[in-house]
């Protein structure tokens, strides 16, 4: 309650004339503590502090209302953030170091003070497995991030093993679940028309004598990718020995000239290898006279899959499946340039970072170096 300056002066004057504080308290219905406080201030010659103008009172009320409103907003936000109890306790420790009172912090965080003191006084048992989990988590997260969210537990374990970290596949999967790392999640808005399943076919050229080294057998194929209402065509050439994508071209048409330009560029970049076999299906681009002429001029033997039997071209089919699952189906592209850039980046990733079981969990780039 707010008392006027005149009232305070009147009470103190009566007290100075001999009236007791008890009688003054009863008569004016004012707490004794307030009267004693005014008397003490008068003795300290600071009675002027009791003087508060109506404007000051109004300003104080406004400030109190503002603080009360902000406090309610903060408490509402905190309650809706769904902050874990462990995180709230950690905040109490942090704010305590800044000399804020524990009770006030707990009240704002809607946390029982007993919960904080229980945590502060207990001696938690820390097991070795927990310490190792905390060491593995940032490593797993880093590999997952570097793969742009493409790698699952099996490939992450292989890469950890390469860095001399011993960990089971089940444990990697468990830690990924704890960190909510989910690989290969297609964009839910991607047009379902494109979501075709690719089966991994057995490779009839799996024996090592068919491709004992790099630049002996190249395989090629074409797939189409839709961007909004437009269709584009991706042509790839893969070295069968290393599974490395050695040439690719995103085209707007299916003209044989696109394949010819890619073949010329790839053949030159691989130093024009001798005794080369070029294998593909019997698409019109590969059977075109102009393309067959190019191969003949460079003494390249051409090989075809039987119609309706793409098993011996399964390496390219497998690459297309990985590309679409790990890149294309996860994004929506607005232009030819956007798609072209994404494919370029993915192929670099595929050749240099993605381990393959068939290559003893080396990347295509690593496997080529080993063979030299």
C-alpha positions in Angstrom: 0.0 0.0 0.0 1.2 3.5 -0.8 1.2 6.2 2.0 1.4 9.9 1.4 4.3 12.0 2.6 2.0 14.1 4.9 0.8 10.9 6.7 4.3 9.7 7.2 5.4 13.1 8.6 2.4 13.3 10.9 3.0 9.8 12.4 6.7 10.5 12.9 5.8 13.9 14.6 3.4 12.1 17.0 6.1 9.5 17.7 8.6 12.2 18.6 6.0 13.7 21.0 5.8 10.5 22.9 3.2 8.4 21.2 4.1 4.7 21.1 4.6 2.8 17.8 2.0 0.2 18.9 -0.7 2.8 19.4 0.1 4.6 16.1 0.0 1.2 14.3 -3.4 0.4 15.7 -4.8 3.9 15.1 -3.7 4.2 11.5 -3.8 0.4 10.7 -0.3 0.6 9.5 2.3 -2.3 10.2 4.8 -1.5 12.9 7.7 -2.4 10.6 6.7 0.4 8.2 6.6 3.0 11.0 9.9 1.8 12.4 11.4 2.0 8.9 10.2 5.6 8.5 11.6 6.5 11.9 15.0 5.0 11.0 15.1 6.9 7.8 14.3 10.1 9.6 17.1 9.5 12.1 19.5 8.9 9.1 18.3 12.3 7.7 17.2 10.5 4.6 13.5 11.2 5.0 13.5 12.9 1.6 13.7 9.4 0.1 10.1 8.8 1.3 9.0 11.5 -1.0 7.6 9.9 -4.2 5.7 11.9 -6.8 2.6 10.6 -8.5 4.5 10.5 -11.8 7.2 8.3 -10.2 4.5 6.0 -8.8 2.9 5.7 -12.2 6.3 4.9 -13.8 7.0 2.2 -11.3 3.6 0.6 -11.9 4.3 0.6 -15.6 7.7 -1.0 -15.1 6.2 -3.7 -12.8 3.5 -4.4 -15.3 6.0 -4.7 -18.1 8.3 -7.0 -16.1 5.3 -9.2 -15.1 4.1 -9.4 -18.7 7.6 -10.3 -20.0 8.1 -12.9 -17.2 4.8 -14.6 -18.2 5.8 -14.7 -21.8 9.2 -16.2 -21.0 7.6 -18.8 -18.8 5.2 -19.7 -21.6 8.0 -20.0 -24.1 10.1 -22.2 -21.8 7.2 -24.5 -21.0 6.5 -24.9 -24.8 10.1 -25.5 -25.8 9.9 -28.9 -24.1 13.4 -28.6 -22.7 14.7 -31.8 -21.3 15.2 -32.0 -17.5 18.9 -32.6 -18.0 19.2 -29.4 -20.1 17.3 -27.4 -17.4 19.7 -28.6 -14.7 22.6 -27.7 -16.9 21.2 -24.2 -17.3 20.9 -23.9 -13.5 24.6 -24.7 -13.2 25.5 -22.2 -15.8 23.4 -19.3 -14.4 24.5 -20.1 -10.9 28.1 -19.3 -12.0 26.8 -15.9 -13.0 25.6 -15.3 -9.4 21.9 -15.7 -10.1 19.9 -17.2 -7.1 19.1 -20.8 -7.6 15.5 -20.5 -6.4 14.8 -17.8 -8.9 16.4 -19.8 -11.8 14.4 -22.9 -10.9 11.2 -20.9 -10.7 11.7 -19.4 -14.2 12.6 -22.9 -15.6 9.7 -24.5 -13.8 12.1 -26.9 -12.2 12.0 -28.1 -8.6 14.9 -26.9 -6.5 15.1 -30.4 -4.9 15.7 -31.9 -8.4 18.7 -29.6 -8.9 20.2 -30.2 -5.4 19.7 -34.0 -5.9 21.7 -33.8 -9.1 24.3 -31.6 -7.5 24.9 -33.9 -4.6 24.7 -37.3 -6.3 27.8 -39.2 -7.6 26.8 -40.6 -11.0 28.3 -43.8 -12.1 30.1 -43.3 -15.4 30.7 -46.5 -17.4 33.4 -46.9 -20.0 30.8 -47.7 -22.6 29.2 -44.3 -22.0 32.5 -42.5 -22.3 33.1 -44.3 -25.6 29.6 -43.4 -26.9 30.3 -39.8 -26.3 33.6 -40.1 -28.2 32.0 -41.9 -31.1 29.0 -39.6 -31.5 30.9 -36.6 -33.0 32.9 -38.9 -35.3 29.7 -40.5 -36.6 28.0 -37.2 -37.0 31.0 -35.8 -38.9 31.0 -38.7 -41.4 27.2 -38.5 -41.8 27.4 -34.8 -42.5 30.3 -35.2 -45.0 28.2 -37.7 -46.9 25.4 -35.2 -47.1 23.2 -37.6 -45.1 23.7 -40.5 -47.5 25.6 -43.0 -45.4 23.9 -45.5 -43.1 25.4 -47.4 -40.2 27.3 -50.0 -42.3 29.3 -47.5 -44.4 30.0 -45.3 -41.4 31.4 -48.3 -39.5 33.7 -49.1 -42.4 35.0 -45.6 -42.5 35.6 -45.6 -38.7 37.4 -48.9 -39.0 39.7 -47.3 -41.6 40.6 -44.7 -39.0 41.3 -47.5 -36.5 38.1 -47.1 -34.5 36.7 -50.5 -33.5 32.9 -50.4 -33.2 30.1 -52.7 -34.1 27.5 -52.0 -36.8 24.6 -52.4 -34.3 26.3 -49.8 -32.0 26.7 -47.3 -34.9 23.0 -47.7 -35.7 22.0 -47.2 -32.1 24.1 -44.0 -31.8 22.7 -42.7 -35.0 19.1 -43.3 -33.7 20.1 -41.4 -30.5 21.3 -38.5 -32.6 18.3 -38.7 -34.9 20.5 -39.3 -38.0 18.3 -40.8 -40.7 20.0 -41.5 -44.1 18.5 -41.3 -47.5 15.2 -39.7 -46.7 13.5 -38.7 -50.0 11.8 -35.4 -50.3 8.1 -36.0 -49.6 7.1 -33.5 -52.3 9.1 -35.2 -55.0 6.9 -36.4 -57.9 6.1 -40.0 -57.4 6.3 -40.6 -61.2 10.1 -40.8 -60.8 10.1 -43.2 -57.9 10.9 -46.4 -59.7 12.7 -49.3 -57.9 15.9 -50.6 -59.3 16.9 -54.2 -58.6 20.5 -55.1 -58.1 21.2 -57.6 -60.8 23.9 -60.3 -60.7 26.9 -59.5 -62.8 27.7 -62.2 -65.4 31.2 -60.7 -65.8 32.1 -61.0 -62.1 35.2 -63.2 -62.7 38.4 -61.3 -62.4 39.8 -62.4 -65.7 37.2 -60.3 -67.5 38.6 -57.1 -66.1 42.0 -57.6 -64.5 42.9 -53.9 -64.5 41.6 -50.4 -65.2 40.7 -49.3 -68.8 39.9 -52.8 -70.0 36.1 -52.7 -70.0 34.0 -49.6 -69.9 30.2 -49.8 -69.4 27.7 -47.1 -70.3 24.0 -46.4 -70.0 21.5 -43.5 -70.1 18.8 -42.6 -67.6 16.3 -39.8 -67.7 15.5 -37.3 -64.9 12.6 -34.9 -64.8 12.8 -31.3 -63.6 9.3 -29.9 -63.4 7.9 -30.5 -66.9 11.2 -31.0 -68.7 13.0 -34.3 -69.2 16.8 -34.5 -69.2 19.1 -37.4 -70.0 22.2 -38.5 -68.0 24.8 -40.5 -69.9 27.5 -42.2 -67.8 30.6 -44.2 -68.6 32.0 -46.4 -65.8 35.3 -48.3 -65.6 34.1 -51.8 -64.8 37.3 -52.6 -62.8 37.1 -49.7 -60.3 33.4 -48.8 -60.6 34.6 -45.2 -61.1 32.4 -42.9 -63.1 35.0 -41.7 -65.6 32.7 -39.7 -67.8 29.2 -38.2 -67.6 27.0 -35.8 -69.5 23.6 -34.3 -68.8 21.9 -33.7 -72.1 18.6 -32.1 -73.2 18.2 -34.5 -76.1 18.9 -38.2 -76.9 20.9 -37.5 -80.0 23.8 -39.8 -80.7 26.0 -36.6 -80.9 25.7 -36.2 -77.1 27.2 -39.7 -76.6 29.9 -39.1 -79.2 31.1 -35.9 -77.5 31.2 -37.6 -74.1 33.1 -40.6 -75.5 35.7 -38.4 -77.2 36.3 -36.4 -74.0 36.4 -39.5 -71.7 38.7 -41.4 -74.1 41.2 -38.5 -74.2 41.1 -38.0 -70.4 42.0 -41.7 -69.8 45.0 -41.4 -72.2 43.4 -43.3 -75.0 43.7 -46.9 -73.6 44.4 -49.8 -76.0 42.5 -53.1 -76.2 39.4 -51.4 -74.7 36.0 -53.0 -74.6 33.0 -50.7 -74.6 29.8 -52.4 -73.3 26.2 -51.0 -73.4 22.6 -52.0 -74.1 21.2 -51.9 -77.7 19.8 -48.4 -77.5 19.7 -46.3 -80.7 22.5 -44.0 -79.5 24.9 -47.0 -79.1 23.9 -48.6 -82.3 24.1 -45.4 -84.3 26.5 -45.6 -87.3 28.3 -42.4 -86.2 29.1 -43.8 -82.7 30.1 -47.3 -84.0 32.4 -45.5 -86.5 34.1 -43.6 -83.6 34.8 -46.8 -81.8 36.1 -48.5 -84.9 38.4 -45.6 -85.7 40.0 -45.9 -82.2 40.1 -49.7 -82.3 37.6 -50.1 -79.4 35.7 -53.3 -79.3 31.9 -52.8 -78.9 29.9 -55.2 -76.7 26.1 -55.3 -76.3 23.7 -56.7 -73.7 21.0 -59.0 -75.1 17.6 -57.3 -75.5 15.6 -57.4 -72.3 18.7 -58.8 -70.4 20.6 -56.0 -68.7 22.4 -58.2 -66.1 25.9 -57.6 -67.5 25.2 -53.8 -67.3 24.2 -54.0 -63.6 27.1 -51.8 -62.5 25.6 -48.8 -64.3 22.1 -49.7 -63.1 23.5 -49.8 -59.5 25.1 -46.4 -59.9 21.8 -44.9 -61.2 19.9 -46.4 -58.3 22.4 -44.9 -55.8 22.3 -41.5 -57.5 18.5 -41.3 -57.5 18.1 -42.7 -53.9 20.9 -40.6 -52.4 20.6 -37.4 -54.4 17.8 -37.0 -56.9 14.9 -38.2 -54.8 16.0 -36.0 -51.9 15.8 -32.7 -53.6 13.6 -30.7 -56.0 15.4 -28.9 -58.8 14.2 -25.8 -60.5 16.5 -25.7 -63.6 18.9 -27.7 -65.8 21.8 -25.9 -64.2 20.8 -26.8 -60.7 20.4 -30.5 -61.7 23.7 -30.5 -63.6 25.6 -29.0 -60.6 24.0 -31.5 -58.2 25.0 -34.5 -60.4 28.6 -33.1 -60.8 29.0 -32.9 -57.0 27.4 -36.3 -56.4 29.8 -38.0 -58.9 32.8 -36.5 -57.1 31.4 -37.8 -53.8 30.7 -41.2 -55.4 34.2 -41.5 -56.8 36.1 -40.2 -53.8 34.1 -40.7 -50.6 31.6 -43.5 -51.0 33.0 -47.0 -50.1 31.9 -50.0 -52.1 31.5 -53.6 -50.7 32.6 -55.0 -54.1 35.8 -53.0 -53.8 36.7 -54.3 -50.3 35.1 -51.1 -48.9 37.4 -48.8 -50.8 36.2 -45.9 -52.9 36.5 -46.1 -56.7 39.3 -43.6 -56.6 41.2 -45.5 -53.9 40.7 -48.8 -55.7 42.3 -47.4 -58.9 45.3 -46.2 -57.0 45.7 -49.6 -55.3 45.7 -51.3 -58.7 48.5 -49.2 -60.1 
